[in-house]
Amino acid sequence: MFGRGETIVVEQRAVWRDADGNITSEREIATFFVVRDGKVARLVRYDSVEEALQATALDKGDLIEVTGP
């Protein structure tokens, strides 16, 4: 996860399944959030964390280490 101020980018593992539940595709994606007053004010999905960081002016220096489940 990356963040600064109200801007957060979360790297995620996306999995797509067919009607029978079989995995048809999977890859890393990223979602950008703007959080204001404790609520999500904006959300945009990107095909890569690099694309999301570039679009939000965040960089690797904004990494937030996440621990736990």
C-alpha contacts under 8 A as a table, 3 or more apart, distances in Angstrom:
res1	aa1	res2	aa2	distance
1	M	8	I	7.14
1	M	9	V	5.74
1	M	10	V	4.50
1	M	11	E	6.10
1	M	63	L	5.96
1	M	64	I	5.40
1	M	65	E	6.93
1	M	66	V	7.14
2	F	8	I	5.64
2	F	9	V	5.08
2	F	10	V	6.44
2	F	58	L	7.32
2	F	59	D	7.71
2	F	60	K	7.46
2	F	62	D	5.11
2	F	63	L	4.33
2	F	64	I	5.30
3	G	6	E	7.58
3	G	7	T	5.49
3	G	8	I	4.26
3	G	9	V	6.26
3	G	58	L	7.15
3	G	62	D	5.49
3	G	63	L	6.64
3	G	64	I	6.68
4	R	7	T	5.44
4	R	8	I	6.67
4	R	58	L	7.41
4	R	62	D	6.45
6	E	33	F	8.00
6	E	34	V	5.31
6	E	35	V	5.11
6	E	36	R	6.40
7	T	32	F	7.31
7	T	33	F	5.96
7	T	34	V	4.83
7	T	35	V	6.69
7	T	56	T	7.51
8	I	32	F	5.74
8	I	33	F	5.12
8	I	34	V	6.37
8	I	35	V	7.76
9	V	30	A	6.54
9	V	31	T	5.57
9	V	32	F	4.41
9	V	33	F	6.28
9	V	49	V	7.61
9	V	52	A	6.86
9	V	53	L	7.11
10	V	30	A	5.46
10	V	31	T	5.32
10	V	32	F	6.54
10	V	49	V	7.76
11	E	28	E	6.93
11	E	29	I	5.94
11	E	30	A	4.40
11	E	31	T	6.66
11	E	48	S	7.91
11	E	49	V	5.99
12	Q	28	E	5.61
12	Q	29	I	5.33
12	Q	30	A	5.69
12	Q	31	T	7.62
13	R	26	E	7.13
13	R	27	R	5.75
13	R	28	E	4.58
13	R	29	I	6.25
14	A	26	E	5.44
14	A	27	R	5.48
14	A	28	E	6.00
14	A	29	I	6.47
15	V	23	I	6.79
15	V	24	T	7.77
15	V	25	S	5.95
15	V	26	E	4.34
15	V	27	R	6.83
16	W	23	I	5.83
16	W	24	T	5.69
16	W	25	S	5.23
16	W	26	E	6.14
17	R	20	D	7.56
17	R	21	G	5.24
17	R	22	N	5.20
17	R	23	I	4.36
17	R	24	T	5.22
17	R	25	S	7.11
18	D	21	G	5.30
18	D	22	N	5.51
18	D	23	I	6.56
18	D	24	T	6.30
19	A	22	N	7.52
23	I	26	E	7.44
28	E	47	D	7.46
28	E	48	S	6.51
28	E	49	V	7.94
29	I	45	R	7.49
29	I	46	Y	6.08
29	I	47	D	4.88
29	I	48	S	4.75
29	I	49	V	6.31
30	A	45	R	5.94
30	A	46	Y	5.20
30	A	47	D	6.36
30	A	48	S	5.48
30	A	49	V	4.94
30	A	52	A	6.39
31	T	43	L	6.90
31	T	44	V	5.73
31	T	45	R	4.39
31	T	46	Y	5.99
31	T	49	V	7.96
31	T	52	A	7.15
32	F	42	R	7.85
32	F	43	L	5.52
32	F	44	V	5.15
32	F	45	R	6.25
32	F	46	Y	7.67
32	F	52	A	6.55
32	F	56	T	7.78
33	F	40	V	6.54
33	F	41	A	7.40
33	F	42	R	5.54
33	F	43	L	4.63
33	F	44	V	6.77
34	V	40	V	5.84
34	V	41	A	5.43
34	V	42	R	5.01
34	V	43	L	6.66
35	V	38	G	6.05
35	V	39	K	5.36
35	V	40	V	4.52
35	V	41	A	5.56
35	V	42	R	7.28
36	R	39	K	5.37
36	R	40	V	6.41
36	R	41	A	6.12
40	V	43	L	7.22
45	R	52	A	7.85
46	Y	49	V	7.10
46	Y	51	E	6.41
46	Y	52	A	5.69
47	D	51	E	6.94
47	D	52	A	7.90
48	S	51	E	5.27
48	S	52	A	6.43
49	V	52	A	5.03
49	V	53	L	6.04
50	E	53	L	5.17
50	E	54	Q	6.16
51	E	54	Q	5.22
51	E	55	A	6.21
52	A	55	A	5.13
52	A	56	T	6.18
53	L	56	T	5.23
53	L	57	A	5.86
53	L	58	L	4.86
53	L	59	D	5.74
54	Q	57	A	5.31
54	Q	58	L	6.58
54	Q	59	D	7.40
55	A	58	L	7.92
58	L	61	G	7.84
58	L	62	D	6.29
59	D	62	D	5.59
59	D	63	L	7.63
60	K	63	L	5.56
